Amino acid sequence: MAKTAPKAVRRKNLHKRVRTKISGTSTVPRMNVYRSNKEIYVQLIDDENGHTLVSANSRQKDIAAQNVNKTEAAALVGKAIAAQAKEIGIESVVFDRGGFLYHGRIKALAEGAREGGLNF
């Protein structure tokens, strides 16, 4: 009988599978999300040149200063990344959920980014 993989290994395998299908460019970057137990991090990545264009996370002073729960903080991070993307002229991205399920904080971040004006 096969032993099931731990959650972290399962997530890495899911992320590898997703990454074979999607890639970011300088005009339409990949929006990569990482969620830890306490925080959430997001980056806009140009995979052609291997550069991170902009990033945001829930540890930033303006977001951490607001006394909100983790899901609400994720939505604020989504709005923050959308604002930074608008500043550098990016309107659409490819969403990379990083092997996490599209639920809870990941969904809140995506909806916050959409409210901020990003298309994906």
N, C-alpha and C positions, 0 to 999 in steps of 0.2 A: 504494500500500500504506500503510495507516494505521500511524502510529508509536504505540507503547504509552506510556502515561502513567507518569511516575516513581512510585515507591512512595508518597511523601507525598501526591501528588495523588490517587492511587487510594484511599488510606485516607480522605482528606477526602470523596471522593465516596461511599464506602461509609457513612461516618458520617452524611452528609446523608440518605442513603436510610433509615438506621435511625431517625434523628431525626424523620422524617415520620410514623413509625408509633408511637413511644413518647413519653410525657411523664410528668413526675412531679408529684405533689401534695404537700401538707403532711403527709398521713397515709401516703401511699405514694410516697416520693420516688424520683427517678431516681438510680441509682448509676452515676456516670460514671467511667470508667477512662482514664488516659493513661499510656502506657508509653514512656519514653525508652530510650536504649541502656543507661544505668546504673541508673536509678531507676524507680519506679512510684508513681503518684499516684491517689487515689480521692476522690470527693466525693459527698455525698448532696445533691441539688439539688431544690428546690421550684420547678418551672417556672411555676406559676401566679403566684407573687409574685416570681420571679427572685432567690431567695435560696439561698445555700449553707448547709445546715443544719449539717453536720459534714464534716471532711475528715481524711485520713490519708495518709502517704507513707512511703517507705522511708528518707527522710533524717531522720526523727524520732530523737532521741537514744536512746530505748530500743530501737528496731529497728536502728539503725545500729551500736550498741555490740555487738550480737550478731554474731559473725563467721560469717555464713552466705552461701550463694550467692544469686543473684538470684531464683531460683524460690522458695527457702525464705523469702526476705525478702518476696516477694509474698504468700505465705500468712500471714505475720505481719501484714502490712498489712491483709489481709482480716479477720483476727481483731480487729485494733485498731479498724477501722471498725465492726464488728459490736458491739463493746463500747461505743463512743461512741453508736451508734444506740440501743442498749438504755437508756442513761442518759437519753436524751430521749424515750423511749417509742415508738420505731419498731421494728416487728417484721418488716415486709415492704417490699421495694423492687422497682423495675423495673430490671433490669440493662441498662446501656448499655455495650457493649464498645468503643465509640469508634472503630469501623471496623477494629479489630484482630481477627485470627482468634481464635476460642475455643480456644486451645491454649497450652501452656507457662505463662508467667507469668500471663496473663489467667485461664486455667483454675485455676491455683493460688490466685490471689486470690479467685476466686469460691468455690472449695471451702473456703478459710479463713473466708470470711464465713458460709458455710452452717454450718460447725462452730461458729462464734461465736453462731449462733442466728438469723441473718437468713433470711427466706423470699423466694425469687424463682424 
